[in-house]
Every structure is written in structure tokens, then in C-alpha cells.
Amino acid sequence: MPTIETIYLGGLRTEATHILSGTRLITDAPTDNQGRGEYFSPTDLVANALGTCMVTIMGIASRTHDFNIDGAKLVITKVMTQEPPRKIAEIIIDITFPSDYPEKVKKIIEFTVKNCPVALSLHPDVKQTVMLHYS
């Protein structure tokens, strides 16, 4: 069964519908690539997918190993190549957790950072820089 249906609206804008839930998402080309930048760009979504995948897998691990990451905050920076072809060069993810954890939990978190499905799916040329901060 298909997952997403997308319509090109013109003007470098798309509208995607998640088939199972009906949730809609609009994208725009970024302002530095002829777009209006009024919505996430497709490459913004790739960067966000990496961060949200990591924290989602951490959430699953937190259920399994009985710790809490509620309130964890991610700041995500996407860096594009300067030379053609245009592509993502690096995704920087800065994660601040609401509390400090024992070393065992930190090792679980570090494992999820490297082994979430999106991290494993990105091309090796896309540098993934992740910083973890424990309060």
C-alpha cells in the first residue's frame, strides 16, 4: 500500500498527504534556490527526518530500559554543498536532554544516534554530526 500521495501545486510548491492519517504537508523550494521558503524544503525534511528518527528510537529505548527523555530538545542545522551538484553536505543535530543519566543510559542513547533507520539510510557522504547534552 502506498504511504504518501504528493501533488505538485506549481511555483516550486508541493502538497503531500499521508494516506493512513490524512495529514497534509506543504513544501517550498528554499529562498536560496528560487523558492519562497514559506514552508519546509525537501532537504529540510531530510534533516528533520534524521533528528526525529533518532529521538523516536531513543523514545522506544526509553520505554524498554525504563528512563525518560520527555522534553528532549533538538536543534537541527542543515548544511548544503557550495559547489554543484546541490546536495546536503552535513546535518548537525544538537540534542539537550531534560536530565542527566547513568552511563548505561548514555550508551543506549549513543547507540540509537548511530543506528536509527534514517541515519543508516543516508549516503555516507552526508556528514552526521550529533552533540548530546545532559542537564
VOPALUM-51467 format. One record per residue: residue in three letters; x, y, z of N, C-alpha, C in turn. Coordinates in steps of 0.001 Angstrom, whole numbers, padded with zeros to 6 digits, always signed. Atoms other than C-alpha are relative to their C-alpha. Example, Ala and Ser with C-alpha at 12.3 -4.5 7.8 and 13.67 -1.06 7.14 Angstrom:
REM residues 2
ala+000890-001190+000000+012300-004500+007800+000900+001200+000000
ser-000820-001190-000060+013670-001060+007140-000770+001090+000730
***
This chain:
REM residues 135
met+000843-001184+000000+000000+000000+000000+000885+001242+000000
pro-000777-001248+000007+001353+003483-000824-000044+000699+001361
thr-000111-000721-001267+002426+005695+002078-000414+001459-000131
ile+000191-001439+000181+002227+009223+000664-000480+000269-001423
glu+000403-000479+001321+000440+010929-002228+000361+001478-000065
thr-000479-001370+000116+002006+014165-003455-000482+000622-001302
ile+000445-000770+001166+000694+016828-005826+000915+001211-000136
tyr-000776-001207+000279+002873+019478-007452-000990+001132-000230
leu+000957-001104+000070+000997+022759-006928+000450+001120-000927
gly-000568-001079+000809+003236+024882-009151+000772+000951+000895
gly-000758-000989-000757+005560+027664-008100+000991-000616+000970
leu-000985+000717-000809+008049+025148-006656-000569-000448+001341
arg+000697+000412-001232+005475+024022-004048-000691-001343-000240
thr+000718+001279+000045+004102+020541-003300-000905-000131+001219
glu+000815+000369-001152+001388+019172-001060-000022-001522+000066
ala-000036+001443-000219+001901+015687+000345-001063-000370+001019
thr+001003+000512-000934-000820+013682+002061+000427-001379+000475
his-000282+001292-000613-000024+010865+004466-001292-000805-000104
ile+001223+000714+000345-002512+008275+003245-000694-000581+001234
leu+000612+000650-001160-003095+006457+006551-000743+000996+000907
ser+000593-000954-000943-003824+009594+008618-000720+001167-000661
gly+000568-001163+000669-004786+012200+006017+000742+001298+000303
thr-000779-001185-000327-002218+014620+007456+000660+000548-001261
arg-000571-000644+001188-001005+017138+004869+001240+000798+000363
leu-001262-000697-000185+002411+018694+004469+000321+000744-001292
ile-000355-000803+001174+003395+021513+002127+001496+000256+000020
thr-001416-000351+000125+006934+022061+000854+000163+001136-000995
asp-000419-001059+000927+008574+025011-000868+001483-000177-000288
ala-001434-000117+000233+011906+025393-002543+000520+001102+000919
pro-000547-001037-000887+014215+027401-000268+000295+001292-000765
thr-000241-001295+000635+014863+031082-000933+001333+000045-000739
asp-001287+000002+000695+018454+030320-001932+000005-000919-001223
asn+000110+000837+001194+017170+028025-004692-001317+000286-000727
gln+001116-000499+000791+014469+030102-006409-001373-000162+000653
gly+001281+000227-000642+011757+029327-003855-000429+001136+000906
arg+000547-000988-000928+009601+031298-001458+000419-000265+001437
gly-000437+000330-001348+010822+029455+001633-001076+000183+001055
glu+001106-000187-000943+007378+029691+003237-000328-001271+000780
tyr+000205+001289-000648+007368+026006+004225+001339-000731+000035
phe-001208+000825+000026+009936+023286+004879+000362-000297-001455
ser-000456+000469+001306+012059+022481+001845+000167-001518+000085
pro-000233+001447-000048+012531+018842+000836+001276-000379+000767
thr-001227+000332-000738+016094+018914+002186-000133+000314+001493
asp+000302-000230-001421+014834+020455+005458-000654-001248+000593
leu+000703+001189-000485+012579+017409+005775+000955-001169+000196
val-001009+001056-000175+015552+015082+005287+000748+000215+001315
ala-000709-000303-001243+017423+016844+008096-000894-000262+001207
asn+000935+000232-001093+014342+016772+010311-000276-001495+000182
ala+000228+001448-000084+013757+013104+009482+001118-000674+000792
leu-001114+000589-000738+017222+012295+010804-000157+000260+001498
gly+000134-000333-001414+016685+014128+014092-001188-000669+000654
thr+001190+000593-000610+013163+012913+014700+000080-001521+000038
cys-000212+001445-000037+014131+009342+013824+000858-000361+001215
met-000876+000278-001142+016947+009447+016377-000763+000084+001311
val+000691-000184-001274+014731+010798+019157-001172-000974+000148
thr+001065+001002-000072+011890+008415+018275+000563-001345+000442
ile-000637+001262-000398+014221+005407+018548+000464+000096+001458
met-000346-000199-001420+015500+006881+021842-001237-000182+000874
gly+001246+000159-000746+011880+007048+022996-000379-001463+000155
ile+000271+001439-000076+011409+003376+022168+000955-000649+001006
ala-000989+000549-000937+014639+002546+024028-000317+000411+001433
ser+000317-000462-001360+013498+004649+026999-001144-000817+000598
arg+001081+000874-000492+010333+002532+027267+000553-001362+000405
thr-000559+001332-000236+012318-000683+027061+000891-000026+001239
his-001010-000022-001074+015017+000370+029559-000388+000905+001173
asp+000570-000749-001125+012831+002489+031864+000775+001278+000359
phe-000470-001357-000271+014219+006013+031511-000865+000958-000799
asn+000910-000979+000582+012554+009228+030392+000766+001057-000788
ile-000612-001071+000797+013504+011595+027579-001002+001102-000330
asp+001014-001027+000259+010309+013682+027603+000596+001386+000188
gly-000531-001357-000063+011229+017298+026891+001352+000155-000671
ala-001267-000131+000735+014400+016500+024950-000207+000984-001148
lys+000114-001032+001040+015043+019395+022560+001098-000201-001042
leu-000939+000134+001109+016685+019090+019142+000092+001314-000750
val-000246-001128+000896+018235+021962+017220+000751-000591-001184
ile-000520+000666+001197+018908+020823+013660+000468+001044-001003
thr-000572-000889+001011+021166+022571+011160+000363-000821-001229
lys-000295+000652+001278+021315+021546+007506+001027+000853-000726
val-001046-000704+000745+024449+022472+005562+000018-000556-001421
met+000006+000403+001408+024273+022407+001761+001399+000182-000601
thr-001273-000168+000704+027236+021992-000582+000021+001367-000677
gln-000148-001288+000674+028569+025209-002076+000163-000168-001512
glu-000230+000240+001420+029511+023665-005405-001039-000988-000536
pro+000950+000947+000595+027220+021837-007841+000579-001417+000014
pro+001455-000071-000073+025548+019466-007696-000459+000345+001417
arg+000563-000418-001281+023415+020908-004916-000459-001236+000777
lys+000396+001124-000852+023059+018396-002071+000351+000305+001446
ile-000293-000176-001418+023182+018076+001698+001422-000477+000271
ala-001369+000361-000356+026775+018109+002916+000064-000528+001431
glu-000068+000369-001412+026137+017846+006650-001334+000309+000690
ile+001137-000255-000883+023328+017573+009172+000554+000016+001417
ile-000487-000167-001370+024158+018880+012637-001212-000050+000927
ile+001110+000156-000936+021893+017783+015465+000531+000187+001413
asp-000385-000329-001369+022278+019299+018918-001179-000376+000895
ile+001095+000511-000832+020190+017396+021486+000289+000309+001467
thr-000098-000268-001432+019616+018622+025039-001080-000805+000700
phe+000912+000846-000763+018038+016168+027441-000404+000698+001284
pro+000508-000686-001184+015948+017220+030449+000717-000363+001288
ser-000717+000390-001215+018196+015411+032920+001262-000749-000370
asp-001199+000820+000188+021493+013637+033372-000414-001457+000151
tyr+000313+001417-000058+021562+009866+033023+001232-000784+000428
pro-001140+000874-000282+023727+006995+034244+000708-000374-001309
glu-000798+000354+001190+026457+005822+031854-000702-001041-000871
lys+000708+001034+000769+024363+002779+030811-001021+000643-000938
val+001012-000666+000809+021570+005052+029566+000675+000835-001092
lys-000718-000791+001008+024039+007368+027797+000496-000878-001133
lys-000466+000927+001047+025459+004367+025935-001163-000443-000891
ile+001194+000351+000787+021939+003366+024842-000346+001150-000940
ile+000291-001185+000821+021318+006917+023599+001007+000131-001132
glu-001042-000098+001032+024639+006991+021729-000180-001076-001068
phe+000242+001081+000956+023803+003646+020099-001145+000368-000945
thr+001149-000350+000843+020427+004932+018863+000353+001084-001006
val-000425-001071+000907+022077+008015+017342+000612-000585-001266
lys-000717+000582+001142+024202+005822+015092-000810-001041-000754
asn+000689+001150+000575+021631+003136+014375-001479+000207-000287
cys+001394-000202+000393+018292+004790+013664-000115-000242-001510
pro+000148+000328+001420+016872+003814+010246+000389+001126-000964
val-000363-001094+000913+017324+007276+008710+001513+000174-000032
ala-001472-000129-000036+020948+007531+009873+000655-001069-000863
leu-000564+001105+000774+021634+004149+008304-000354+000079-001484
ser+000455-000100+001394+019798+005103+005081+000669+001118-000781
leu-000631-001124+000691+021628+008352+004310+001322-000421-000634
his-001262+000277+000683+024533+008293+001879+001170+000327+000933
pro-001149-000257-000874+027908+008082+003654+000651+001379-000204
asp-000556-001335+000236+028905+011425+002070-000704+001080+000829
val+000717-000970-000840+026290+013186+004239+000550-000137+001415
lys-000595+000026-001339+028188+014033+007412-001106+000187+001043
gln+000971-000071-001088+026099+013420+010544+000749+000377+001279
thr-000650-000483-001210+027291+015495+013496-001069+000118+001083
val+000986-000008-001085+025409+014871+016739+000696+000347+001305
met-000504-000414-001310+026048+016630+020046-001071-000290+001027
leu+000924+000372-001053+024418+015305+023219+000339+000777+001263
his-000185-000774-001230+023924+017498+026285-000986-000511+001036
tyr+000842+000503-001087+022621+016186+029581-000064+001056+001083
ser+000176-001045-001006+021154+018648+032094+000336-000499+001394
***
